[in-house]
Structures are given as C-alpha cells and as structure tokens.
Amino acid sequence: MSIGSRFLNHRVSIARRVVTLDEGEVVLDDYGQPTTTETTLASTVAAGIQPKSARELAAISQAGVASSSHNIYMLPRDITTADAIVHDASECPVRTDLPDLTFQVVAVPDAAGAGHHLEIDAQIVGSQQSAYATPVGEGS
C-alpha cells in the first residue's frame, strides 16, 4: 500500500506569485517595480498535513531563522520556497477537517532521499477564520 492511498487524505492547491504581464510587457507599479499576481499551479493535490511536535519546534528554534509549524507530505512534484500551499476546507474530503489555511513553504526536503515523497516544512501565514465570532467590542 502506497503513502498516497493511506496518508495523503487532504486536498490542497499550490499557488505562486508571478510577474503580471500585459500583452507580453511587465506591468510596473508607481515605483517602477514589477507587480505580481497569485497563480494556482496545481489544485486538488493530495497532501498529509500535520502540526510539528513540541520536540520538533524546540529543535527548529535552536537551528536558525527558518522556522516552520507544520509538516506537509506530498508525492514528488515541482514545489519551491516561492510557493504557498492553500487548504480550502470546502474542497477537502476529510469530514472533521482543518479550517481554510494558507501555508508558506519554508523547505522542501526529499524525506526518503530517493524521490519517494516530500516532507515539506511550512508555516501558517493566513487563515480565514478568526479567534472570535465577532470583532472585539462589537456585538449585542
């Protein structure tokens, strides 16, 4: 039984910011810098998403500046630290699921060393859910 059939139960999209073009020309902002647009490179990609353990987080904090909060497992594919992994709960088949989350890819190690699967280090950078049902100070 492969890793994909047992463990990769979530469905995610892979997004990357790319330079915005208009008729083949780079679109510049008011400061003369290229503007970018988020493009979905792949959707409904099978993934396993796990938070890092307390031991892993402690070891990472001692290792240097690149820190991550989650391991995301995938079959081999083209993914870099320029990419974001987007989990949309409405697109995911898991019944008791994670909320809508965006993860920034921190590192893409080949965990088995032979192209078996990727064990991506990722950090949560966005969520559509709030810690409060209504903004603080509002409500009845």
C-alpha positions as CSV (number, residue, x, y, z in Angstrom):
1,M,0.0,0.0,0.0
2,S,1.5,3.4,-1.0
3,I,1.8,6.5,1.0
4,G,-0.7,8.2,-1.3
5,S,-3.5,5.8,-0.6
6,R,-3.2,5.8,3.2
7,F,-1.8,9.0,4.4
8,L,-2.4,11.8,1.9
9,N,-6.0,12.4,2.8
10,H,-6.3,16.2,2.5
11,R,-6.6,18.1,-0.8
12,V,-4.7,21.4,-1.3
13,S,-3.7,23.8,-4.0
14,I,-0.3,25.1,-4.8
15,A,0.0,28.8,-5.5
16,R,2.9,31.0,-6.7
17,R,3.2,34.8,-7.2
18,V,4.3,35.5,-10.7
19,V,5.1,38.8,-12.6
20,T,2.0,40.4,-14.1
21,L,2.1,40.8,-17.9
22,D,0.0,42.9,-20.2
23,E,0.4,41.9,-23.9
24,G,3.8,40.5,-23.1
25,E,5.1,43.5,-21.2
26,V,5.7,43.6,-17.5
27,V,3.2,45.7,-15.5
28,L,5.0,48.2,-13.2
29,D,3.7,49.9,-10.1
30,D,4.1,53.6,-9.2
31,Y,7.7,53.0,-8.1
32,G,8.7,51.2,-11.3
33,Q,8.7,47.8,-9.7
34,P,7.1,44.7,-11.3
35,T,3.7,43.8,-10.0
36,T,2.8,40.3,-9.2
37,T,-0.3,38.1,-9.3
38,E,-1.0,34.9,-7.4
39,T,-1.4,32.0,-9.8
40,T,-2.6,28.5,-8.9
41,L,-0.1,26.0,-10.2
42,A,-2.0,22.9,-9.2
43,S,-5.3,22.2,-7.5
44,T,-6.7,19.1,-5.6
45,V,-3.2,17.9,-4.8
46,A,-3.2,15.0,-2.3
47,A,-1.4,16.0,0.9
48,G,-0.9,14.9,4.5
49,I,-0.9,17.9,6.9
50,Q,0.5,17.5,10.5
51,P,1.5,20.1,13.1
52,K,5.0,19.7,14.4
53,S,5.5,18.2,17.8
54,A,6.8,20.3,20.7
55,R,10.2,18.5,20.4
56,E,10.4,19.4,16.7
57,L,9.5,23.0,17.4
58,A,12.2,23.2,20.2
59,A,14.9,21.8,17.8
60,I,13.9,24.1,15.0
61,S,14.1,27.2,17.2
62,Q,17.7,26.3,18.0
63,A,18.7,25.6,14.4
64,G,18.4,29.1,12.9
65,V,16.0,31.6,11.4
66,A,13.9,29.4,9.1
67,S,11.1,28.1,11.3
68,S,8.0,26.1,10.4
69,S,4.9,24.9,12.3
70,H,3.7,22.1,10.1
71,N,4.9,19.1,8.0
72,I,3.1,18.7,4.7
73,Y,3.6,15.4,3.0
74,M,3.2,15.0,-0.8
75,L,4.2,12.8,-3.7
76,P,7.2,14.3,-5.6
77,R,6.3,17.4,-7.6
78,D,7.8,20.8,-8.6
79,I,7.4,22.9,-5.5
80,T,9.7,25.6,-4.1
81,T,10.0,28.1,-1.2
82,A,8.4,30.6,-3.5
83,D,5.1,28.7,-3.3
84,A,2.2,28.7,-0.9
85,I,0.0,25.7,-0.1
86,V,-3.7,26.6,0.3
87,H,-6.1,24.3,2.1
88,D,-9.7,25.0,1.3
89,A,-12.0,23.0,3.7
90,S,-14.8,23.0,1.2
91,E,-12.6,21.2,-1.4
92,C,-11.2,18.6,1.1
93,P,-12.8,15.2,1.5
94,V,-11.9,14.9,5.2
95,R,-15.0,15.1,7.3
96,T,-13.6,16.6,10.5
97,D,-11.2,18.9,8.7
98,L,-8.8,21.7,9.2
99,P,-10.1,25.3,8.6
100,D,-9.2,27.3,5.5
101,L,-5.4,27.9,5.8
102,T,-2.5,29.2,3.8
103,F,1.0,27.8,4.4
104,Q,4.2,29.3,3.2
105,V,6.7,26.7,2.1
106,V,9.9,27.0,4.2
107,A,11.9,24.0,2.9
108,V,11.3,21.1,0.5
109,P,13.4,18.2,1.7
110,D,13.2,14.8,-0.1
111,A,12.5,12.8,3.1
112,A,13.3,9.3,1.8
113,G,16.3,10.5,-0.2
114,A,15.2,8.6,-3.3
115,G,12.2,10.6,-4.6
116,H,9.7,8.6,-2.6
117,H,7.8,11.6,-1.1
118,L,8.3,15.1,0.0
119,E,8.2,16.2,3.6
120,I,7.6,19.9,3.2
121,D,8.3,22.3,6.1
122,A,5.6,25.0,6.1
123,Q,4.5,27.9,8.3
124,I,0.8,29.1,8.6
125,V,0.6,32.6,7.1
126,G,-3.1,33.0,6.7
127,S,-6.5,31.8,7.9
128,Q,-10.0,32.9,7.0
129,Q,-11.2,32.1,10.5
130,S,-10.9,34.3,13.5
131,A,-10.4,33.5,17.1
132,Y,-13.6,35.5,17.9
133,A,-17.0,35.0,16.4
134,T,-17.4,38.8,16.2
135,P,-14.8,41.5,16.4
136,V,-13.8,42.6,20.0
137,G,-16.0,45.4,21.2
138,E,-18.9,44.7,18.7
139,G,-22.0,42.6,19.2
140,S,-25.0,42.9,21.4
